[in-house]
C-alpha cells in the first residue's frame, strides 16, 4: 500500500474507486461460474482415479506424463510440492509409487534420453490432451507407442498406455474407442491451464501417493471462502485480483514476479506463469476494442535469486510487483552446527536452523523491497500439504478469473496461441494447410542482411 512504499503503492482512495468494479467482477464469476469451479466437488472422479492409480502403481516402476503446457505444469507442481524432493532417487519404499517423469516438450534429446533409461516393460504412459490434436503430445505418443510396441508387443499396449482426453470429442477419444486404451475424461468446459484439479493432474498425483481427496478438500474450502464474500480482505482471491489489476493499470507495474521461499512451491510459480499469462494476455476486450492487456508473469526462487535478479528488482525500473510464497512450518528441520568460533562470519550461524535462515531471508527481502519503494505482497502457508496446496492452486485460479472480469476480457480462450499452432501444422504438412505452408515458408525466410555466420 502507498503508506508503505510511497507513490508506487495503492491508495485507499484507488481501492474505494474500484469497489463497484470489484463487486461486479465477483458477481459475474458467481453468475456464470467457470467450469473449473466444479472440480473440487467431484469426489466420484477422485474415487475412480484412486482405483486406476492403485492398479498402475502395483504394476509399474515408471510413470510418464505425455503432455505439454496445462497438461504437464500442474502435474509437475503437485509432484514438487507434495512428494519427497528427491522422490525419483528414493528406493521403493519409502518412495510411495513409481518414479514420475514429465518431459513437457518435444526436444528429441530429452525424449530419446528418457527412452535410454526407461525399462518399457515396467513403464506406463499417461497421454493427456483435451483436443486430441496437440502436435507435441501426439508426436510423443507416436514415438512412445512405437517403442512400446517393439518392446512389449502390440497386444499389450493397453497395459502401458492410459489416455486422458475429452469424454466424447476429438481424435484421441476415437483412438480410445477403437483400440481400447483405458481412459479418463477432461470436462469439456475446463481448459488445459485450469485443469490441474481434474483427471489431468489427479492421476499422476494419486499414482505417486498423494491424497487427492485432501487436495480437493482444500480447493473446496477456498471455493466456499470465495463464494461467501464480495468484500476485499475477506475474499483472498478477489483481493489478489484487485491489487494486481491496480498495480498494472494505475501504477504501471506490468510485470508480476512470483517468488516462492520454498523448494516445494518453486514449480507452482511455473504453473501460475502459464495461468496468468495465457488467461489475461489479450489483444481485444469483450467489446472488441484493442487493449493489449495483461501483466507479464515471471518466476524467481528465494533465496537463490537474491543472488541473481534481486539487484534488478531493488534498484532497477519500477515496473514490477513481487508476490512472495512463504511457509511457516517446513516438512523437516535442519540444524546448523556450531563450528569455527574464531570466525565471526560463521560463528553466528551455529545453533540456528536452515528453516530460520530461509524465512529470515524472505522477511529481509520483503523489507528491502518495501524500503526502496518496490511494491510486494505475500501468500503465507502454515505448511505444505495436500489441503494447503489444493487451496493455493484454487486461490490463484479464482484470482485469475476475477482479474479477467476486471480487465473485461475473456480469460478462458487463447487466440494468440492458435496462430502458432496453425503455422506449425502448415510447416509439418498437415492436410488442409497446404496454402498456408507456402505463405509461412516465405515469411520465415531469413533476411541475409541480418544473419551472422561463424
Buried (B, 14 or more C-beta within 10 A) or exposed (E): BBEEBEEBBBBEEBBEEBEEBBBBBBEBBEEEBBBBBBBBEBEEBBEBBBEBBEBBBEEBBBBBBBBBBBBBBBBBBBBBBBBBEEBBEBEEEEBBBBBBBBBBEBEEEEBEEBEEEBEBBEBBBBBBBBBBBBBBBBBBBEBBBEBBBEBBEEEEBEBBBBBBBBBEEBBBBEBBEEEEBBBBBBBEEBBBBBBBBBBBBBBBBBBBBBBBBBBBBBBBBBBEBBBEEBEBEEBBBBBBBBBBBBBBBEBEBBBBBBBBBBBBBBBBBBBBBBBBBBBBBBEBBEEEEEBEBBBBBBBBBBBBBBEEBBEEBBEEEBBBBBBBBBBEEBEEEEEBEEEEEEEEEEEEBEEEBBBBBBBEBBEEBBEBBBEBBBBBBBBEBEEBBBBBBBBBBBBBBBBBBBBBBBBBBBBBEBEEEEEEBBBBBBBEEBEEBEEBBEEBEEEEEEEEEEEEEE
